[in-house]
Amino acid sequence: KQFSLAFSEKGDEDDEAGSEARQTNPEAIVNLLNNCLGSGLLGVASSVKKGGVIASLILILLSAVLNRTTLLLNLKSCLLAGVDPATTEIGQVAFGKPGKLFMVLLFTSLGFFCMVSYVDASADAVGGLLKFGGYDFEKTTLLVGCWLIMLVPPTFMRSLKMVALLSLVAFIGGVVVLVCVLCYCGMEISKRGFPAVADVNWMPPSIGELFEALPIFLLIYSVQAGGGVILATMQDESSANISKVTTQSFGIALLMDYLMGFSCYFVFLDDTQGDVLNSMPSDSVLAIIARVALVDLVV
């Protein structure tokens, strides 16, 4: 059964014209990856330090599975209710006006806090690059400047095909960040070897630190607010195809988070910072390239 049946009320000509503006599978994948990957990628290693290696392995995998399942569940619920998954109508159908208001609050809060993390990550990256060039700006100036110049303009885009192009560029930035970090960690491990077993937090050091790690683990794959829009505007909206696209997207994101989080933690251990790039020497060529790529990723 196709998801488009619940949302399409146009004639054949409109459907044919609309299909040209709809997303292909690769475009949908990079759009979903753009939702999954971002500033959270930089915080996985710090969360692994707080959550412990074994617990982190399980929690990251569990988070990916649960978020993919609930994303598809929300889309199927919208299909059954005959509402647009790009809106909060499903909340009103299920619980009336309070349900709709609750979903509006959740989506707004998620978007707001994601933007806060993006602003902070971009300010860190730009600040590190400027400091390397001999310029030093106050953090507040960097935050406001990055927000106005780098993050606000893309929000005016409304075409998902155009967004897909930018998402591809952002995904490439994420890959570059990952490659730079993996190269640095690989060189460090080749010099010093793997850390001693006793130096690694295999389990959470404390319940408090585990709870500090949970927000990253639980929310890093939370794309329900934007994922429904992406999946409902694909050229092939069959259940099998949507399942394949989401599996590939979440699988790629999971692999990247595993590589970034655990490689960095095994190198930096207790010195792992919230933004893992700040754990690398500021004058490292790999760190400089990674910061440039990070600006591309978060924008």
C-alpha positions in Angstrom: 0.0 0.0 0.0 1.4 3.4 -0.9 1.6 6.3 1.6 0.7 8.7 -1.1 -2.9 7.4 -1.3 -3.8 9.3 1.8 -2.4 12.6 0.8 -2.8 12.9 -3.0 -6.1 14.5 -4.2 -4.8 15.9 -7.5 -5.4 14.7 -11.0 -3.1 12.7 -13.2 -1.5 15.8 -14.7 -0.8 17.3 -11.3 0.6 14.0 -10.1 2.9 13.7 -13.1 4.1 17.3 -12.6 4.4 16.8 -8.9 6.5 13.6 -9.2 9.2 15.6 -11.0 9.5 17.8 -7.9 9.5 14.8 -5.5 12.6 13.3 -4.1 14.5 10.3 -5.4 15.8 7.7 -2.9 19.3 9.2 -2.7 17.8 12.7 -2.2 15.6 11.3 0.6 18.6 9.5 2.2 20.8 12.6 2.3 17.9 14.7 3.7 17.4 12.2 6.5 21.1 12.0 7.1 21.2 15.8 7.3 18.6 15.5 10.1 20.5 12.8 11.9 24.0 14.1 11.6 25.1 17.5 12.9 26.5 18.9 16.1 25.4 15.7 17.9 28.1 13.8 16.0 30.7 15.8 18.0 29.2 14.9 21.4 29.0 11.2 21.0 32.6 10.6 22.3 31.9 12.6 25.4 28.7 10.7 26.0 30.6 7.4 25.6 33.0 8.6 28.3 30.0 9.3 30.6 27.9 6.3 29.7 30.7 3.7 29.5 31.6 1.7 26.4 29.3 -1.3 26.9 26.2 0.7 27.8 26.9 3.2 25.0 27.1 0.5 22.4 23.7 -0.7 23.4 22.1 2.7 23.9 23.2 4.1 20.6 21.9 1.0 18.7 18.7 1.1 20.7 18.2 4.8 20.0 18.6 4.2 16.2 16.1 1.3 16.2 13.5 3.1 18.4 13.7 6.4 16.4 13.4 4.7 13.1 10.5 2.6 14.4 8.6 5.6 15.8 9.3 7.6 12.6 7.6 5.0 10.5 4.9 4.6 13.1 4.1 8.3 13.0 3.9 8.1 9.2 1.6 5.1 9.2 -0.6 6.7 11.8 -0.9 9.8 9.5 -1.9 7.5 6.7 -4.6 5.8 8.7 -5.9 9.1 9.9 -5.7 10.7 6.5 -3.7 13.7 7.7 -0.5 15.3 6.4 2.6 14.0 8.2 4.3 17.3 7.6 1.9 18.9 10.2 0.7 18.3 13.7 -2.8 17.2 12.6 -2.3 13.7 14.0 -2.1 15.1 17.5 -5.5 16.8 17.0 -7.0 13.6 15.6 -5.8 11.5 18.5 -6.4 13.9 21.4 -8.1 17.0 20.1 -6.8 20.5 20.5 -4.6 19.6 23.6 -2.9 16.9 21.5 -2.2 19.4 18.6 -0.8 22.0 21.0 1.4 19.4 22.7 2.9 18.3 19.4 3.4 21.9 18.4 5.3 22.5 21.7 7.4 19.3 21.2 8.3 20.1 17.6 9.1 23.7 18.4 11.2 22.8 21.4 13.1 20.2 19.4 13.8 22.6 16.6 14.9 25.3 19.0 17.3 23.2 20.9 18.7 21.7 17.7 19.3 25.3 16.5 21.0 26.1 19.8 23.4 23.2 19.4 24.1 24.1 15.8 24.8 27.7 16.7 27.2 26.6 19.5 29.0 24.1 17.2 29.4 26.5 14.4 30.7 29.2 16.7 33.2 26.8 18.2 34.4 25.8 14.7 34.6 29.4 13.3 36.2 30.6 16.6 38.9 27.9 16.3 39.6 28.9 12.7 39.8 32.6 13.5 42.0 32.0 16.5 44.4 30.0 14.4 44.6 33.0 12.0 45.4 35.3 14.9 41.9 36.8 15.4 40.0 36.5 18.7 36.3 37.3 19.1 34.0 37.2 22.1 31.9 34.0 22.2 28.6 36.1 22.2 29.7 37.9 19.0 30.5 34.6 17.3 27.2 33.0 18.4 25.1 35.9 17.0 27.2 36.2 13.8 27.1 32.5 13.0 23.4 32.4 13.7 22.6 35.4 11.5 25.0 34.8 8.6 25.2 31.0 8.4 22.1 29.4 9.9 19.2 31.7 9.3 19.3 32.0 5.5 18.9 28.3 4.7 15.7 28.2 6.7 13.9 30.1 4.0 14.3 27.2 1.5 11.1 25.4 0.8 12.0 23.0 -2.0 13.1 19.6 -0.6 15.0 18.9 -3.9 17.1 22.0 -3.3 17.4 21.1 0.4 18.6 17.6 -0.8 21.5 19.2 -2.7 22.5 21.2 0.4 22.1 18.0 2.5 24.5 16.2 0.2 27.0 18.9 0.7 26.5 18.8 4.4 26.8 15.0 4.4 30.1 15.3 2.6 31.2 17.8 5.3 30.2 15.2 8.0 32.3 12.5 6.2 35.3 14.9 6.0 35.0 15.6 9.7 34.8 11.8 10.4 37.8 11.0 8.2 39.9 13.8 9.7 39.1 12.6 13.3 39.7 9.0 12.4 43.1 9.8 10.8 44.1 11.7 13.9 43.0 9.0 16.2 44.6 6.3 14.1 48.0 8.1 14.2 47.7 8.6 17.9 46.9 4.9 18.5 49.8 3.9 16.2 52.1 6.0 18.4 50.8 5.1 21.9 48.8 1.9 21.3 45.4 1.2 22.7 44.7 2.4 26.2 45.0 0.0 29.2 41.8 -1.9 30.0 41.8 -0.3 33.5 41.8 3.2 32.0 38.6 2.7 30.0 35.1 3.3 31.4 33.5 0.1 30.3 30.4 0.9 32.4 29.0 4.3 33.6 31.2 5.8 36.3 28.0 6.9 38.1 24.2 7.0 37.5 24.5 10.8 37.3 26.9 10.7 34.4 24.8 8.1 32.6 21.9 10.4 32.8 24.1 13.2 31.4 24.9 11.0 28.4 21.3 10.0 27.7 20.2 13.2 25.9 22.8 12.7 23.2 22.0 9.0 22.9 18.3 9.4 22.8 18.0 12.5 20.6 20.8 12.0 18.1 18.5 10.1 15.7 15.3 12.0 16.5 14.1 13.1 13.1 10.3 12.7 13.6 9.7 16.4 13.2 11.2 16.6 9.7 11.4 12.9 8.7 7.7 12.6 7.9 7.9 15.5 5.5 10.8 13.8 3.7 9.3 10.4 3.5 5.9 11.7 2.4 7.4 13.5 -0.6 9.3 10.7 -2.2 8.7 9.5 -5.8 8.3 6.0 -4.6 6.1 6.0 -1.5 5.6 2.3 -1.1 6.1 0.9 2.3 8.9 -1.4 1.1 10.8 1.5 -0.4 10.3 3.8 2.6 11.5 1.0 4.9 14.6 0.5 2.7 15.4 4.2 2.7 15.1 4.6 6.4 17.2 1.5 7.1 20.0 2.8 4.8 19.8 6.3 6.4 19.8 5.2 10.0 22.5 2.5 9.2 24.9 5.1 7.8 24.3 7.5 10.7 24.8 4.7 13.2 28.1 3.6 11.6 29.4 7.2 11.6 28.4 7.7 15.2 30.1 4.5 16.3 33.3 5.3 14.5 33.4 8.9 15.8 32.4 8.2 19.3 34.5 5.2 20.2 37.7 6.0 18.2 37.8 9.4 19.9 37.1 8.1 23.4 39.8 5.4 23.1 42.3 8.2 22.3 41.3 11.0 24.6 39.7 9.0 27.5 39.0 11.3 30.4 40.2 14.3 28.4 37.3 13.9 25.9 35.4 17.2 25.6 31.8 17.9 24.7 33.0 19.1 21.3 35.5 16.4 20.3 37.3 18.8 18.0 38.3 20.8 21.0 40.2 17.7 22.3 42.5 17.9 19.2 45.4 20.4 19.1 44.2 23.7 17.6 47.2 23.8 15.3 46.7 20.3 13.9 46.1 20.4 10.1 43.4 17.7 10.5 41.7 19.7 13.2 41.6 22.8 10.9 40.2 20.8 8.0 37.6 19.2 10.3 36.5 22.6 11.6 36.0 23.9 8.0 34.0 20.8 7.2 32.0 21.2 10.4 30.9 24.7 9.3 29.7 23.1 6.1 28.0 20.3 8.0 26.0 22.4 10.4 25.0 25.0 7.8 
